[in-house]
Amino acid sequence: FLYYVRQVSMKHGGGRKPHRYVAEHGFPPAGISHELNLRFVQEHVRKRLAGKDLALQVILMGTFQAPDQPFCFKEVLPDLLAGVHAHRKENYRRLLKASDADKGALNHHFKKLQRVLEDRYVRGIDPKLIASGERKGDVYGYGEKGIYNAEHQTSVMPGLTHPEGLRWKLEHWPLWLERVILPLLSTWPDCSDQEAVTTFVQNKFPKLLPQGLETKIPVAPGRQKRILDLFGGDRAYASSALSQALLFAEMLKPTDPEHKRLRRHGLGAGTFTVRGFWMAYHRDRTFKALDTATFCPGFTGALKGAEAVKVAKHTGVELSCAEKGSINWSSWQTQLRFGAWLFALQQHTAEAAAHDRSLARAMRASGVEPLMHCSEVEAGL
């Protein structure tokens, strides 16, 4: 892991030349604030388009994750903004009245948006191949073609074409994002306030966490560990990580009756989508419930890197404690175990940089502090 951080830091910070493979390929910087997609999301979409409207920030941050493809998202933005404005102006009346069987666009802006997606879907393909049925379209792509990022695609919507399904998400998710996700982000306790987190956990999760940070959770088949011990006995860190892991799980599977009812408007939004809020608010405390210094949700993309650096062997913590080895990414316990991996790599990198001036210098030159945030460690994996 240190070798990777050193190499990408040299690539983006100047000075010594990195390995030829790193120099010639698109490795992003260790400091992800400088990564192109994140800069587009943080600086253009969130700050320039949404401004101080927190609801619109959350809506745009969430809907960006639907295609997770900046070129596609940028192309649909005019119609998306107009359509969302129209729905918000009438307090989402049409969306709230729509039944599960109503799959069509509910205002003319989203009808236009769907046509944009349909155009991108077939752009560059010989019309004869489309007419013959030999080709349907490009689901994945970059630049001017395709509607989804090939690395990630939110779930297919049954009974809908790919453009129709993505339009459905872009139209319906804003209701779920404003009425469920925004209230959770706004009312969840400040994760850096240990006393507030302790009181909140005692009141909301007495059966789940009867001993708070002293509660033991599975860390491997047949083994348990105190939550506090997953983070080196650092009570402030453990408290923050626990609060955010519980928030992450609540976003995916709400316990509030009204939030449960509205979750149907967030169909297709899973672990990767919700994880995006920790990326959008990387090194940003706009919402005090989030702090990437101590937490970032994990997903399957990090597993190969974790395997390569043997972090499970080093920590004694495995993500799955089930006999068949399946990983439940939506579980707060899974995310805490993943957090233990990030903590170990975070501390390891900071300790190495403290004794290696060239590493610390390369990291700072590329825009990342030696005490990396969890979002940066996760991205590195």
C-alpha positions in Angstrom: 0.0 0.0 0.0 2.9 2.4 0.8 4.5 1.6 -2.5 1.2 2.5 -4.3 0.8 5.8 -2.4 4.4 6.7 -3.1 4.1 6.0 -6.8 0.9 7.9 -7.4 2.2 10.8 -5.3 5.3 11.0 -7.4 3.1 10.9 -10.6 1.0 13.8 -9.5 3.4 15.7 -7.3 6.3 16.1 -9.7 9.9 15.4 -8.6 11.1 11.9 -9.1 9.6 9.9 -11.9 7.3 7.0 -10.9 7.4 3.5 -12.4 6.8 3.5 -16.1 3.5 1.6 -15.7 2.2 4.2 -13.3 3.4 7.1 -15.5 1.7 5.8 -18.6 -1.6 4.8 -17.2 -4.5 6.7 -15.6 -3.8 6.2 -11.9 -5.6 8.9 -9.9 -3.8 10.9 -7.2 -3.8 9.7 -3.6 -5.5 13.0 -2.7 -8.8 12.3 -4.3 -9.9 16.0 -4.1 -7.8 16.4 -7.3 -9.4 13.4 -9.1 -11.4 14.6 -12.2 -14.8 13.0 -11.3 -14.7 14.2 -7.8 -13.7 17.7 -8.8 -16.6 17.8 -11.2 -19.0 16.7 -8.5 -17.7 18.9 -5.7 -16.8 22.0 -7.5 -19.2 22.2 -10.4 -22.3 20.2 -9.5 -22.4 20.8 -5.7 -20.9 24.2 -5.3 -21.8 26.0 -8.6 -25.1 24.5 -9.4 -26.6 23.7 -6.0 -24.9 26.5 -4.1 -26.3 26.8 -0.5 -29.4 24.8 -1.3 -28.6 21.7 0.8 -31.6 19.8 -0.5 -30.5 20.4 -4.1 -26.9 19.5 -3.1 -28.1 16.1 -1.8 -30.4 15.6 -4.8 -27.6 16.3 -7.3 -25.0 14.3 -5.3 -27.4 11.3 -5.2 -28.6 11.4 -8.8 -25.1 11.7 -10.1 -24.5 8.2 -8.7 -27.3 6.8 -10.9 -25.2 6.8 -14.1 -21.9 7.5 -12.3 -20.8 8.8 -15.7 -20.0 12.5 -15.7 -20.4 13.0 -19.5 -23.9 11.5 -19.4 -24.8 13.4 -16.3 -23.6 16.6 -17.7 -25.7 16.1 -20.9 -28.9 15.5 -19.0 -28.3 18.2 -16.4 -30.4 21.0 -18.0 -33.5 18.8 -18.2 -32.8 17.2 -14.9 -32.6 20.6 -13.1 -35.8 21.8 -14.8 -37.6 18.6 -14.0 -36.6 18.5 -10.4 -37.5 22.2 -10.0 -41.0 21.4 -11.4 -41.5 18.5 -9.0 -40.2 20.4 -6.0 -42.5 23.4 -6.9 -45.5 21.2 -6.5 -44.1 19.3 -3.4 -43.6 16.2 -5.5 -47.4 15.8 -5.8 -47.3 13.7 -9.0 -44.6 11.4 -7.8 -46.4 10.8 -4.5 -49.6 10.0 -6.3 -47.9 7.7 -8.8 -48.4 4.0 -8.3 -45.7 1.4 -8.6 -47.2 0.6 -12.1 -46.6 4.2 -13.3 -43.3 3.9 -15.0 -43.5 6.7 -17.5 -42.1 10.2 -17.2 -44.4 12.4 -15.0 -43.5 15.8 -16.5 -42.3 17.0 -19.9 -38.8 17.8 -18.7 -38.2 14.1 -17.9 -39.7 13.1 -21.2 -37.0 15.3 -22.8 -34.4 13.8 -20.5 -35.3 10.3 -21.6 -34.9 11.3 -25.3 -31.4 12.5 -24.5 -30.6 9.2 -22.9 -32.1 7.3 -25.8 -29.9 9.3 -28.2 -26.8 8.6 -26.2 -27.8 4.9 -26.1 -27.6 4.5 -29.9 -25.2 7.2 -30.8 -22.4 6.1 -33.1 -24.1 2.7 -33.9 -25.1 2.0 -37.5 -28.9 2.6 -37.7 -29.2 -0.6 -39.9 -27.9 -2.7 -37.0 -30.5 -1.1 -34.6 -33.3 -1.6 -37.2 -32.3 -5.3 -37.6 -32.2 -6.0 -33.9 -28.6 -7.0 -34.1 -27.7 -4.1 -31.7 -29.8 -2.4 -29.1 -27.4 0.3 -27.8 -24.4 1.0 -25.7 -25.2 0.6 -22.0 -21.6 1.5 -21.0 -19.5 4.2 -22.4 -17.6 7.4 -21.8 -17.5 10.8 -23.6 -20.3 11.1 -26.1 -21.6 7.5 -26.0 -23.3 5.2 -23.4 -25.3 6.0 -20.4 -23.5 4.2 -17.5 -20.0 4.0 -16.3 -18.6 0.5 -17.2 -17.1 0.2 -13.7 -20.5 0.5 -12.0 -24.2 0.3 -13.0 -27.1 0.8 -10.6 -29.7 -1.9 -10.8 -31.7 -2.7 -14.0 -35.4 -1.7 -13.6 -37.7 -4.6 -14.5 -39.8 -4.0 -17.5 -37.9 -0.9 -18.6 -35.2 -0.4 -21.2 -31.9 0.9 -20.0 -32.7 4.6 -20.9 -36.2 4.3 -19.4 -34.8 2.8 -16.2 -32.1 5.5 -15.8 -34.7 8.2 -16.4 -37.0 6.6 -13.8 -34.1 6.8 -11.2 -33.3 10.4 -12.1 -36.9 11.4 -11.7 -37.9 9.4 -8.6 -34.7 9.5 -6.6 -34.9 13.3 -5.8 -38.0 12.6 -3.7 -36.3 9.9 -1.7 -33.1 12.0 -1.4 -34.9 15.2 -0.2 -37.5 13.5 2.1 -35.3 10.6 3.5 -31.6 11.2 3.0 -31.5 14.9 3.7 -33.4 14.6 7.1 -31.1 11.8 8.1 -27.9 13.8 7.3 -29.4 16.8 9.0 -30.6 15.2 12.3 -28.1 12.5 12.9 -25.7 13.6 15.7 -22.4 15.2 15.1 -20.1 12.2 14.7 -17.2 14.1 16.5 -19.4 14.7 19.6 -18.7 11.6 21.7 -21.3 12.5 24.3 -24.0 13.1 21.7 -23.2 9.9 19.9 -23.3 7.9 23.1 -26.7 9.3 24.1 -28.1 8.7 20.6 -26.9 5.1 20.5 -28.3 4.4 24.0 -31.7 5.8 23.0 -32.0 4.5 19.5 -30.1 1.2 19.5 -30.2 -0.2 23.1 -30.7 -3.8 22.0 -28.2 -3.6 19.1 -25.4 -2.0 21.1 -26.1 -2.7 24.8 -22.6 -1.8 25.9 -21.9 1.0 23.3 -18.3 0.9 22.1 -17.6 -2.0 24.5 -20.1 -4.2 22.5 -18.5 -7.1 20.8 -19.2 -7.8 17.1 -18.0 -10.7 14.9 -14.7 -10.1 13.1 -14.2 -13.6 11.6 -16.0 -16.9 11.8 -16.1 -17.9 15.4 -14.3 -14.7 16.7 -15.5 -11.5 18.2 -13.9 -8.2 19.2 -15.0 -5.0 20.9 -15.8 -2.2 18.6 -13.4 0.0 20.5 -10.5 -2.5 19.9 -11.1 -2.4 16.1 -9.8 1.2 16.2 -6.8 0.8 18.5 -8.7 1.8 21.6 -9.2 5.3 20.2 -12.6 6.2 21.7 -13.1 9.3 19.7 -12.3 7.6 16.4 -14.4 4.5 17.3 -17.4 6.7 18.3 -17.3 8.6 15.0 -16.9 5.5 12.9 -19.8 3.7 14.7 -22.1 6.7 14.3 -21.5 6.9 10.6 -21.8 3.1 10.1 -25.2 3.2 11.7 -26.2 6.2 9.6 -25.1 4.4 6.4 -27.2 1.3 7.3 -30.2 3.6 8.2 -30.0 5.3 4.8 -30.2 1.9 3.0 -32.8 0.3 5.3 -34.7 3.0 7.2 -36.5 2.2 10.4 -38.7 5.3 10.4 -42.2 4.4 9.0 -42.4 7.4 6.7 -38.9 6.8 5.4 -39.8 3.2 4.8 -42.8 4.3 2.8 -40.8 6.7 0.6 -37.9 4.1 0.1 -39.8 2.9 -3.0 -38.8 6.1 -4.8 -35.2 5.1 -4.2 -35.4 1.8 -5.9 -32.0 0.9 -7.5 -30.1 3.0 -5.0 -27.8 0.7 -3.0 -24.5 0.6 -1.3 -22.5 2.3 -4.1 -25.0 5.1 -4.3 -25.2 5.9 -0.6 -21.4 5.5 -0.4 -21.2 8.4 -2.8 -22.1 10.9 -0.1 -18.9 10.3 1.7 -17.1 11.0 -1.6 -19.1 14.1 -2.3 -18.4 15.4 1.2 -14.8 14.2 1.3 -12.8 16.4 3.7 -16.0 18.5 4.1 -18.1 18.9 7.3 -21.1 20.6 5.7 -23.1 17.8 7.4 -21.7 17.2 10.8 -22.9 13.6 10.7 -20.2 12.8 8.1 -16.4 12.9 8.6 -14.2 11.1 6.1 -11.3 11.3 8.5 -12.8 8.4 10.4 -15.1 6.6 8.0 -15.9 5.8 4.4 -18.2 3.0 3.3 -16.6 0.2 1.4 -17.8 -1.8 -1.6 -16.5 -4.6 -3.8 -14.1 -2.4 -5.8 -11.7 -2.3 -2.8 -11.5 -6.1 -2.3 -8.7 -6.9 -4.8 -6.5 -4.1 -3.3 -7.2 -5.3 0.2 -6.3 -8.8 -0.8 -3.0 -7.6 -2.4 -1.9 -5.8 0.7 -3.0 -8.6 3.1 -4.9 -6.2 5.4 -7.2 -8.9 6.6 -4.3 -11.0 7.7 -2.6 -8.0 9.4 -5.7 -7.0 11.3 -7.3 -10.4 11.9 -10.6 -8.9 10.7 -12.6 -10.4 7.8 -15.6 -8.7 6.2 -17.7 -11.8 6.0 -18.4 -13.9 9.1 -20.8 -16.2 7.3 -19.9 -19.8 6.5 -20.4 -19.3 2.7 -18.3 -16.1 2.8 -20.8 -13.7 1.3 -20.4 -10.0 2.2 -23.4 -8.0 3.3 -22.2 -4.5 2.4 -25.4 -2.8 3.7 -24.7 -4.1 7.3 -23.3 -1.6 9.8 -21.1 -4.4 11.2 -19.6 -5.1 7.8 -18.8 -1.4 7.4 -17.2 -1.2 10.8 -15.0 -4.2 10.0 -14.1 -2.5 6.7 -13.4 0.6 8.8 -10.9 -1.4 10.8 -9.0 -2.1 7.6 -9.0 1.6 6.7 -7.8 2.6 10.2 -4.9 0.1 10.0 -3.8 1.4 6.6 -4.3 5.0 7.6 -2.1 4.6 10.7 0.5 2.5 8.9 0.9 5.2 6.2 1.1 8.0 8.7 3.7 6.2 10.8 5.8 5.5 7.7 5.6 9.1 6.5 6.7 10.3 9.9 10.0 8.4 9.5 10.4 8.8 5.7 10.7 12.5 4.6 10.7 11.6 0.9 7.3 9.8 1.2 5.8 12.7 3.2 7.2 15.2 0.8 5.8 13.3 -2.3 2.4 13.0 -0.6 2.2 16.7 0.2 3.4 17.7 -3.2 0.5 15.7 -4.8 -2.1 17.2 -2.5 -2.6 14.7 0.3 -1.5 14.8 3.9 0.3 11.8 5.4 -2.7 11.1 7.7 -4.9 10.2 4.8 -8.7 10.3 5.1 -10.6 7.0 5.0 -12.1 8.1 1.6 -8.5 8.4 0.3 -7.5 5.0 1.7 -10.6 3.3 0.3 -10.0 4.9 -3.1 -6.4 3.7 -3.0 -7.5 0.1 -2.4 
